[in-house]
């Protein structure tokens, strides 16, 4: 018998709290998977210097981050779609902070195959990493978890970047990719449920 042809998901979306290890894992996954995936995340856009000099303390002015932040992430979500529409395969690391964000992603990414992976890590380890990195707000990762980022839906796969090694997690993802049925994935099921409710 011939070798099984793997139908790689066009988008591998990693969702986890700040400092849970998403970016590090995404880089390792891209170097381990036998397919050309591009890497993408909102932090890359911020680190590029694209933001204006936003005011994160004073709300509701033309410079306030609370005004620009929703627009920024709406644009980020649409940019994932734009890259996928161009034919690229991408691994995205993200903090899906709100149910509305999850619903929006399900809607705009429906034309594509999406493998949705939850990236977890104990809060104590997240806070240890925040202290070690020195460029993070202490408590940000905990606030993401407390706000419910892992409660908007199920996942196609969950990995733990503290209890499991990188190699173990890579192996789990590669195994999932090799057997993944996009029509039964979380994003497709969520989209169908949304359509049935609206009808």
C-alpha positions as CSV (number, residue, x, y, z in Angstrom):
1,X,0.0,0.0,0.0
2,X,1.1,3.5,-0.7
3,X,2.0,6.1,1.9
4,X,-1.0,7.9,3.4
5,X,-1.3,11.4,2.1
6,X,-1.8,13.9,5.0
7,X,-4.2,16.7,4.4
8,X,-2.6,19.4,6.5
9,X,-4.9,21.9,8.2
10,X,-4.4,25.3,6.6
11,X,-4.5,27.0,10.0
12,X,-3.2,25.7,13.2
13,X,-4.5,28.0,15.9
14,X,-2.9,27.9,19.3
15,X,-4.8,29.5,22.2
16,X,-3.4,30.1,25.6
17,X,-2.6,32.6,28.3
18,X,0.3,35.0,28.1
19,X,3.5,33.2,29.0
20,X,2.0,29.8,28.6
21,X,4.6,29.0,26.0
22,X,2.6,29.4,22.7
23,X,5.2,31.3,20.8
24,X,8.1,29.0,21.8
25,X,6.0,26.0,20.9
26,X,4.8,27.4,17.6
27,X,8.5,27.9,16.5
28,X,9.4,24.4,17.5
29,X,6.3,23.0,15.7
30,X,7.1,24.8,12.5
31,X,10.7,23.4,12.5
32,X,9.4,19.9,13.3
33,X,6.4,19.6,10.9
34,X,7.1,18.3,7.4
35,X,5.2,21.1,5.7
36,X,5.9,24.8,5.0
37,X,3.9,26.7,7.6
38,X,4.2,30.4,8.2
39,X,4.2,31.8,11.7
40,X,1.9,34.6,12.8
41,X,0.8,36.3,16.0
42,X,-0.4,39.7,17.2
43,X,2.8,40.2,19.2
44,X,4.8,40.2,16.0
45,X,2.7,43.2,14.8
46,X,3.1,45.0,18.1
47,X,6.9,44.3,18.2
48,X,7.2,45.6,14.6
49,X,6.5,49.1,16.0
50,X,3.2,49.5,14.0
51,X,1.2,50.8,17.0
52,X,1.0,54.6,17.5
53,X,2.0,56.0,20.9
54,X,-1.1,54.7,22.6
55,X,-2.2,55.7,26.1
56,X,-2.8,52.6,28.1
57,X,-3.9,54.5,31.2
58,X,-6.3,57.2,30.2
59,X,-9.4,55.8,28.5
60,X,-11.7,57.2,25.8
61,X,-9.4,59.6,23.9
62,X,-8.1,59.4,20.3
63,X,-4.8,58.0,21.7
64,X,-6.4,55.6,24.2
65,X,-5.6,51.9,23.9
66,X,-9.1,50.9,24.9
67,X,-10.4,52.6,21.8
68,X,-7.8,51.1,19.4
69,X,-7.4,47.7,20.9
70,X,-10.7,46.2,19.6
71,X,-10.0,47.6,16.1
72,X,-6.5,46.2,16.2
73,X,-7.6,42.7,17.0
74,X,-10.5,42.8,14.5
75,X,-7.9,43.6,11.9
76,X,-5.6,40.8,13.2
77,X,-8.4,38.3,12.9
78,X,-9.1,39.4,9.3
79,X,-5.4,39.3,8.5
80,X,-5.4,35.6,9.4
81,X,-8.1,35.1,6.8
82,X,-6.2,37.2,4.3
83,X,-3.1,35.0,4.6
84,X,-5.2,31.9,4.3
85,X,-7.0,33.2,1.2
86,X,-3.7,33.8,-0.4
87,X,-3.0,30.1,-0.1
88,X,-0.5,30.2,2.8
89,X,-0.6,27.6,5.6
90,X,-0.1,29.3,8.9
91,X,0.5,28.5,12.6
92,X,-1.1,31.3,14.7
93,X,-0.5,31.9,18.4
94,X,-3.2,33.9,20.0
95,X,-5.0,34.7,23.3
96,X,-8.7,34.3,22.5
97,X,-9.8,36.6,25.3
98,X,-13.5,36.8,24.7
99,X,-16.3,34.6,23.5
100,X,-17.0,37.2,20.9
101,X,-13.5,36.8,19.5
102,X,-13.9,33.0,19.3
103,X,-17.3,33.4,17.5
104,X,-15.7,36.0,15.1
105,X,-12.8,33.7,14.3
106,X,-15.2,30.7,13.7
107,X,-17.2,32.9,11.3
108,X,-14.4,34.4,9.2
109,X,-12.2,31.3,9.1
110,X,-15.1,28.9,8.1
111,X,-13.8,28.5,4.5
112,X,-10.6,27.0,5.8
113,X,-9.5,23.9,7.7
114,X,-8.6,24.9,11.3
115,X,-6.9,22.8,13.9
116,X,-7.7,24.4,17.3
117,X,-5.2,23.7,20.0
118,X,-5.4,24.7,23.7
119,X,-2.0,25.6,25.2
120,X,-2.2,25.2,29.0
121,X,0.3,25.7,31.8
122,X,-0.1,25.9,35.6
123,X,-0.6,29.5,36.9
124,X,2.4,29.1,39.2
125,X,4.6,28.3,36.3
126,X,3.2,31.1,34.2
127,X,3.9,33.6,36.9
128,X,7.5,32.2,37.3
129,X,8.0,32.8,33.6
130,X,6.6,36.3,33.8
131,X,9.1,37.2,36.5
132,X,12.0,35.6,34.6
133,X,11.2,37.3,31.3
134,X,10.9,40.8,33.0
135,X,9.0,42.2,30.0
136,X,5.6,41.0,31.1
137,X,3.0,42.4,33.5
138,X,2.9,40.0,36.5
139,X,-0.5,38.5,36.7
140,X,-1.4,38.9,33.0
141,X,-1.4,35.2,32.3
142,X,-3.5,34.5,35.4
143,X,-6.0,37.2,34.3
144,X,-6.4,35.5,31.0
145,X,-7.2,32.2,32.6
146,X,-9.5,33.8,35.2
147,X,-11.3,35.6,32.4
148,X,-12.1,32.2,30.8
149,X,-10.0,31.9,27.7
150,X,-10.2,28.1,27.9
151,X,-14.0,28.0,28.3
152,X,-15.4,29.4,25.0
153,X,-15.4,25.9,23.4
154,X,-13.7,22.5,23.3
155,X,-10.4,22.0,21.6
156,X,-9.3,19.6,18.9
157,X,-6.2,19.0,21.1
158,X,-4.8,20.2,24.4
159,X,-1.1,20.4,25.3
160,X,0.6,21.3,28.5
161,X,3.9,23.1,28.2
162,X,4.9,22.4,31.8
163,X,3.8,18.8,32.5
164,X,4.9,17.6,29.1
165,X,8.1,18.1,27.2
166,X,8.3,20.0,23.9
167,X,9.0,16.7,22.2
168,X,6.0,15.0,23.7
169,X,3.7,17.9,22.7
170,X,5.2,18.0,19.2
171,X,4.5,14.3,18.9
172,X,0.9,14.8,20.0
173,X,0.3,17.5,17.5
174,X,1.9,15.6,14.6
175,X,-0.2,12.6,15.4
176,X,-3.3,14.7,15.5
177,X,-2.5,16.4,12.2
178,X,-2.0,13.0,10.5
179,X,-5.6,11.9,11.5
180,X,-7.4,15.2,11.7
181,X,-10.8,15.4,10.0
182,X,-11.5,19.1,9.5
183,X,-15.3,18.5,9.1
184,X,-15.4,17.2,12.7
185,X,-13.1,19.9,14.1
186,X,-14.2,22.4,16.7
187,X,-14.4,25.3,14.3
188,X,-16.5,23.5,11.8
189,X,-18.8,22.1,14.5
190,X,-19.1,25.6,16.1
191,X,-20.0,27.1,12.7
192,X,-22.7,24.5,12.0
193,X,-24.1,25.1,15.5
194,X,-24.2,28.8,14.9
195,X,-26.0,28.3,11.6
196,X,-28.6,25.9,13.0
197,X,-29.4,28.4,15.8
198,X,-29.7,31.3,13.4
199,X,-32.0,29.3,11.2
